[in-house]
């Protein structure tokens, strides 16, 4: 089998440890745990290396290299759980870490939901070896990263004379690998990479005490060859900053709101939070007992596909070794399932969905979306209202669904942008917002592990002047 995201057998990618060394550490940890009297155990060992370079106004600001490693052990004494970790991979440290985890377990209260996943849920054999093409190491040195960041910032500063300053540009190249196992037979691990490029220019209007606006843009990919060109990132970030000059405040009103695709991913994230096991069993969600109920507009579907090649949320198994599967999360606005780990599933009397560690490659789509529904088309659907491109603050109450965020964007009349808007607050309730999604654009943007186009909400309150 060629070297891939599931096999890392050499140190030439910057790693100090090989896969077989990690596997032996896991086997030793599990053996120590069994010898110490643990009824069950799990262990994971990982290593990460990376380079981050930032520049500002044509000068290097920071060059950071990171290298970290960790070994984590979880032991169960019946239904008592203990966990301990170390960055020392010596045999003595390994034994000490297992003993520490066991001591914690002995003094922890029993929890009927505690324990390893059921055998039938684990990714065993070939299922744990699925290659999702996640590992694309970037053999770049500090000088090369600096040059790319400088090109990106120079492109932003050279876009227009009104781009007068910069908060800097940065390049990051990160790669890691891990191996994990448990006493029920699960063994698995793989390497992955994530590389990024970003810039944040500042635009200024003419005259003393002039209007100043900043914006930013970035590109993030598993493979550096798929990153956007530095000049394209810089130019687009500059255009965004320029478009915000001469922003105004608007009167308080109730109008439709169009969320830019990058922000629409945040609405999808809010849905995930509200239907995640931890929030549900603690009863801290406004979407309790929502399976089988319509909570989004009838034309909305949400799908999850953990096995997309090079996907930012792709995993062959979750953080507990549970096998992952593609599924429908929402069909025609109706909830089909939650996001559950083994523990939260047991607390709810349900079965794990393989989401320990979070959601995996979610996509929110509308059955009404046409191929030509790009951003101009979505602005025409908005007709008169607010197009939001930035949100500030953390004003989301997941118990009640109340939503209130500082915002900036553009006022739209007749489907055309009229002028930029700032210093406003948009408010609503997520329960109502989800059912008032009127349209989803074809302008899909992948934000982390979530893919969604711009989202048009029928009506929200804008607090302005």
C-alpha positions in Angstrom: 0.0 0.0 0.0 1.5 3.4 -0.9 2.1 6.0 1.8 -1.2 7.7 2.5 -3.2 9.5 5.2 -3.6 6.1 7.0 0.1 5.2 6.9 3.1 7.2 8.2 6.2 5.1 8.3 9.0 7.6 7.9 10.4 10.6 9.7 11.1 12.6 6.6 7.8 14.5 7.0 9.2 16.3 10.0 7.9 13.8 12.5 10.2 12.4 15.2 8.2 9.2 15.6 7.0 6.5 13.3 3.6 4.9 13.3 4.9 1.6 14.6 6.5 3.4 17.6 3.1 5.0 18.3 1.4 1.6 18.0 3.8 0.1 20.5 3.2 2.9 23.0 -0.6 2.3 22.8 -0.1 -1.5 23.2 2.1 -0.9 26.3 -0.3 1.6 27.8 -3.2 -0.9 27.4 -1.1 -3.7 28.8 -0.2 -1.6 31.9 -3.8 -0.6 32.4 -4.9 -4.3 32.3 -2.1 -5.3 34.7 -3.2 -2.5 37.1 -6.7 -4.0 37.3 -8.6 -1.7 34.9 -11.7 -3.4 33.5 -11.3 -1.4 30.2 -8.9 1.1 28.8 -8.2 3.4 25.8 -5.0 5.2 24.8 -4.0 7.7 22.2 -0.6 9.1 21.2 -0.1 12.0 18.9 2.5 14.3 17.4 2.2 17.6 15.6 4.7 19.9 13.8 4.2 23.1 12.1 5.5 26.5 10.9 3.7 29.8 11.1 5.1 33.1 9.6 3.5 36.5 9.9 4.4 39.8 8.2 3.2 43.3 8.4 3.9 46.4 6.2 6.5 44.4 4.3 8.5 43.2 7.4 8.6 39.9 9.1 6.8 40.0 12.5 6.9 36.4 13.8 8.3 33.1 12.8 7.0 30.3 15.0 7.8 26.6 14.9 5.7 24.3 16.9 6.3 20.7 17.8 4.2 18.9 20.4 3.5 15.4 21.4 1.1 13.8 23.9 0.0 10.4 25.2 -3.4 10.2 26.8 -4.7 7.2 28.8 -8.3 6.6 29.9 -9.0 3.7 32.3 -12.3 2.3 33.6 -12.8 0.6 36.9 -16.3 -0.7 36.4 -18.2 2.5 35.7 -15.7 4.8 37.2 -13.5 6.7 34.7 -10.1 8.3 35.0 -7.9 10.0 32.5 -4.3 11.2 32.6 -1.8 12.4 29.9 1.9 13.0 29.5 4.3 14.4 27.0 7.0 12.0 28.2 7.1 8.8 26.2 9.5 6.9 28.5 8.4 3.6 29.9 8.4 4.9 33.5 6.3 7.9 32.5 3.9 5.6 30.7 3.4 3.5 33.8 3.0 6.5 36.0 0.4 8.0 33.7 -1.6 4.8 33.7 -1.4 4.7 37.5 -2.5 8.3 37.7 -5.6 7.6 35.5 -6.4 4.5 37.6 -6.1 6.5 40.8 -8.5 9.1 39.4 -11.0 6.4 38.4 -10.9 4.9 41.9 -11.9 8.2 43.5 -14.5 9.1 40.9 -18.2 8.6 41.4 -19.8 5.8 39.3 -21.6 6.9 36.2 -23.9 4.4 34.4 -23.2 6.1 31.1 -19.4 5.8 31.4 -17.5 3.2 29.3 -16.0 2.3 26.0 -18.2 2.2 22.9 -20.1 -1.1 22.2 -18.1 -3.5 20.0 -20.6 -3.3 17.1 -20.0 0.5 16.9 -16.2 0.3 16.6 -14.3 0.7 13.4 -12.5 -2.6 13.3 -10.1 -4.1 10.7 -10.3 -2.5 7.2 -12.9 0.1 8.4 -10.2 1.7 10.6 -7.8 1.9 7.6 -10.0 3.8 5.2 -7.7 6.3 3.3 -9.4 9.7 3.0 -6.3 11.5 1.4 -5.9 13.8 4.4 -2.1 14.0 4.5 -0.3 16.5 2.2 2.9 17.7 4.0 4.2 21.0 2.8 8.0 21.1 2.8 8.3 24.8 3.2 10.9 26.8 5.0 10.5 30.1 6.8 11.9 32.1 3.9 9.4 30.5 1.5 6.5 31.1 3.8 7.6 34.7 4.3 7.7 35.3 0.6 4.2 34.0 0.1 2.9 36.2 3.0 4.6 39.3 1.6 3.2 38.6 -1.9 -0.3 38.4 -0.3 0.1 41.6 1.7 1.7 43.5 -1.2 -1.3 42.5 -3.5 -3.7 43.9 -0.9 -1.7 47.2 -0.4 -1.3 47.5 -4.2 -5.0 47.1 -5.0 -5.9 50.8 -4.4 -4.3 53.9 -2.9 -7.0 53.9 -0.2 -5.6 50.6 1.2 -3.2 52.5 3.6 -2.4 50.0 6.3 -2.4 46.3 7.2 -2.9 44.2 10.2 -0.6 41.7 8.5 -0.6 38.5 6.5 0.3 35.0 7.6 1.2 31.6 6.3 0.7 28.4 8.3 1.8 24.9 7.5 0.6 22.2 10.0 0.8 18.4 10.0 0.1 15.8 12.6 -0.4 12.1 13.1 -1.8 9.9 15.8 -2.5 6.3 16.8 -5.2 5.1 19.2 -6.6 1.9 20.5 -8.7 0.4 23.2 -9.2 -2.9 25.1 -12.1 -3.9 22.9 -9.9 -4.4 19.9 -10.0 -1.0 18.1 -6.7 0.1 16.6 -6.4 3.0 14.2 -4.5 6.2 13.3 -3.5 8.4 10.4 -1.7 11.6 9.5 -3.4 14.8 8.4 -2.4 18.3 7.3 -3.9 21.8 7.2 -2.3 24.8 5.6 -3.5 28.3 5.4 -2.9 31.8 4.1 -4.5 35.0 5.3 -4.4 38.8 5.2 -6.2 41.7 6.9 -5.9 45.1 5.1 -7.2 48.5 6.3 -8.9 51.0 4.0 -9.0 54.7 4.7 -11.1 57.5 3.2 -9.6 60.9 2.3 -8.9 63.7 4.8 -8.0 64.0 8.4 -10.0 61.9 10.8 -11.2 59.8 7.8 -13.3 56.7 7.9 -11.2 53.5 8.4 -12.4 50.0 7.7 -10.7 46.6 7.9 -11.6 43.3 6.4 -9.8 40.0 6.0 -9.7 36.9 3.8 -8.0 33.6 3.9 -7.6 30.3 2.2 -7.3 27.0 4.1 -6.7 23.5 2.6 -5.4 20.0 3.3 -2.9 20.4 0.4 -0.9 23.6 -0.1 -1.3 23.1 -3.9 -5.0 23.9 -3.5 -4.6 27.2 -1.6 -5.8 30.2 -3.5 -3.0 32.3 -5.1 -1.5 34.9 -2.6 -2.4 37.7 -5.0 -6.0 36.6 -5.3 -6.4 36.4 -1.5 -4.8 39.9 -1.0 -6.8 41.5 -3.7 -10.1 40.1 -2.5 -9.4 41.1 1.1 -8.6 44.7 -0.1 -11.8 44.9 -2.2 -13.8 43.8 0.9 -12.2 46.5 3.0 -12.8 49.2 0.3 -16.4 48.2 -0.1 -17.0 49.1 3.6 -15.8 52.7 3.4 -18.3 55.4 4.2 -20.5 53.0 6.2 -23.7 54.4 7.8 -26.0 53.5 10.5 -29.6 52.8 9.6 -32.9 53.3 11.5 -34.3 50.4 13.6 -36.5 48.2 11.3 -37.8 44.7 10.6 -36.5 43.5 7.3 -35.2 40.4 5.5 -31.6 39.5 6.2 -29.2 37.8 3.8 -26.2 36.1 5.5 -23.1 35.9 3.4 -22.1 32.2 2.8 -19.1 32.5 5.3 -21.6 33.6 8.0 -24.3 31.1 7.0 -21.9 28.4 8.2 -22.3 29.9 11.6 -26.1 29.4 11.5 -25.4 25.8 10.6 -23.0 25.6 13.5 -25.7 26.9 15.8 -28.0 24.1 14.6 -25.3 21.5 15.4 -24.8 23.0 18.9 -28.5 22.8 19.6 -28.7 19.2 18.5 -25.5 17.9 20.1 -25.7 15.3 22.8 -24.1 17.4 25.6 -26.6 20.2 25.2 -29.5 17.8 24.9 -28.8 15.6 28.0 -28.1 18.7 30.0 -31.4 20.2 28.7 -29.6 23.3 27.7 -31.0 23.4 24.1 -34.1 25.0 22.5 -34.3 21.9 20.3 -35.0 19.2 22.9 -36.8 16.1 21.6 -36.7 17.4 18.1 -36.2 14.1 16.2 -39.1 13.7 13.8 -40.1 17.3 14.1 -39.9 20.0 11.5 -37.4 22.7 12.8 -36.2 24.2 9.6 -38.0 25.3 6.4 -39.5 22.4 4.5 -37.1 22.9 1.5 -34.0 22.5 3.7 -31.8 19.4 3.9 -28.7 18.8 5.9 -26.3 16.0 5.1 -23.2 14.7 6.7 -20.4 12.9 4.8 -17.3 12.0 6.9 -15.6 10.3 4.0 -15.1 13.1 1.5 -11.5 12.9 0.1 -9.4 15.7 1.5 -12.4 17.0 3.4 -11.7 19.3 6.3 -14.1 17.3 8.5 -13.2 13.9 7.1 -12.6 11.0 9.5 -12.8 7.2 9.1 -13.7 7.0 12.8 -14.5 9.4 15.5 -12.5 10.4 18.6 -13.6 7.1 20.4 -12.9 4.8 17.5 -16.6 4.6 16.4 -17.0 4.0 12.7 -18.4 7.1 10.8 -21.1 6.9 8.2 -22.7 9.3 5.7 -26.3 10.2 6.7 -29.2 12.6 6.4 -29.3 14.9 9.5 -32.3 16.9 8.3 -34.7 15.9 5.5 -37.3 18.5 4.3 -36.8 20.5 7.5 -37.4 17.4 9.7 -34.7 16.3 12.2 -33.5 12.8 11.4 -30.9 12.5 14.1 -28.6 14.2 16.6 -24.8 14.5 17.0 -23.9 12.0 19.7 -20.9 10.5 21.3 -21.1 7.2 23.2 -21.5 8.9 26.5 -24.2 11.4 25.4 -26.1 8.7 23.6 -26.3 6.6 26.7 -27.4 9.6 28.7 -30.3 10.0 26.2 -31.0 6.3 25.9 -29.9 6.4 22.2 -27.1 5.0 20.1 -23.9 6.9 19.2 -23.9 8.6 15.8 -20.1 8.6 15.6 -19.8 12.3 16.4 -17.4 12.2 19.4 -15.2 15.2 18.3 -18.0 17.0 16.5 -19.8 17.1 13.1 -18.1 15.9 9.9 -18.4 17.6 6.5 -21.9 19.0 6.9 -23.7 20.6 3.9 -27.0 22.6 4.2 -28.9 22.7 0.9 -32.3 23.9 -0.3 -34.5 22.1 -2.7 -35.4 25.5 -4.2 -31.8 26.5 -5.1 -31.2 26.8 -8.8 -27.7 26.6 -10.4 -27.8 30.3 -11.2 -28.6 31.4 -7.7 -25.3 33.3 -7.2 -24.8 36.2 -4.9 -26.4 38.8 -7.3 -29.4 36.5 -7.7 -29.7 36.2 -3.9 -29.5 40.0 -3.5 -32.4 40.2 -6.0 -34.4 37.7 -3.8 -33.6 39.9 -0.8 -34.9 42.9 -2.7 -35.0 45.3 0.2 -33.1 44.6 3.4 -29.8 43.9 5.0 -26.9 41.9 3.5 -24.6 40.9 6.4 -20.9 40.2 5.9 -19.6 40.5 9.5 -20.9 39.4 12.9 -19.5 40.4 16.3 -20.1 39.1 19.8 -21.4 35.8 21.1 -25.0 36.7 21.6 -26.6 33.3 21.2 -28.6 31.7 24.0 -28.9 28.0 23.2 -31.5 27.4 26.0 -34.0 29.8 24.5 -32.7 30.2 21.0 -32.5 34.0 21.4 -30.1 35.5 18.9 -28.5 38.9 19.0 -25.2 39.9 17.3 -23.4 43.0 16.3 -23.3 43.3 12.5 -21.9 45.1 9.5 -22.9 44.7 5.9 -24.8 46.5 3.1 -28.2 48.0 2.7 -30.0 46.7 -0.4 -32.8 48.3 -2.4 -34.4 46.8 -5.5 -31.9 43.9 -5.3 -28.9 46.2 -5.6 -26.4 47.2 -2.9 -26.9 50.9 -2.0 -24.3 51.6 0.7 -22.3 49.9 3.5 -23.8 49.7 7.0 -22.2 49.4 10.4 -22.8 49.8 14.2 -26.1 47.8 14.1 -27.4 44.8 15.9 -29.5 42.0 14.3 -31.8 40.1 16.6 -34.2 37.2 16.4 -34.9 33.7 17.7 -33.1 30.7 16.1 -36.3 28.6 16.3 -38.1 31.2 14.1 -35.0 32.0 12.0 -34.6 28.3 11.0 -38.2 28.1 9.9 -38.0 31.4 8.1 -35.2 30.4 5.7 -36.6 31.6 2.4 -33.7 30.7 0.1 -30.1 29.3 0.1 -27.7 30.4 -2.6 -25.6 28.4 -5.0 -22.6 30.5 -3.8 -21.4 27.6 -1.6 -18.3 28.3 0.5 -16.6 25.7 2.7 -16.0 27.1 6.2 -14.1 24.5 8.1 -16.2 21.3 7.9 -19.4 23.1 6.9 -20.5 23.9 3.4 -23.4 26.2 2.7 -24.4 29.0 0.3 -25.7 32.4 1.5 -28.9 32.1 3.5 -31.9 34.5 3.2 -34.0 34.8 6.4 -37.5 36.2 5.8 -37.4 38.8 8.6 -35.3 39.9 11.6 -35.1 43.0 13.8 -32.4 45.4 13.0 -31.5 47.7 15.9 -29.9 50.9 14.5 -30.3 54.6 15.2 
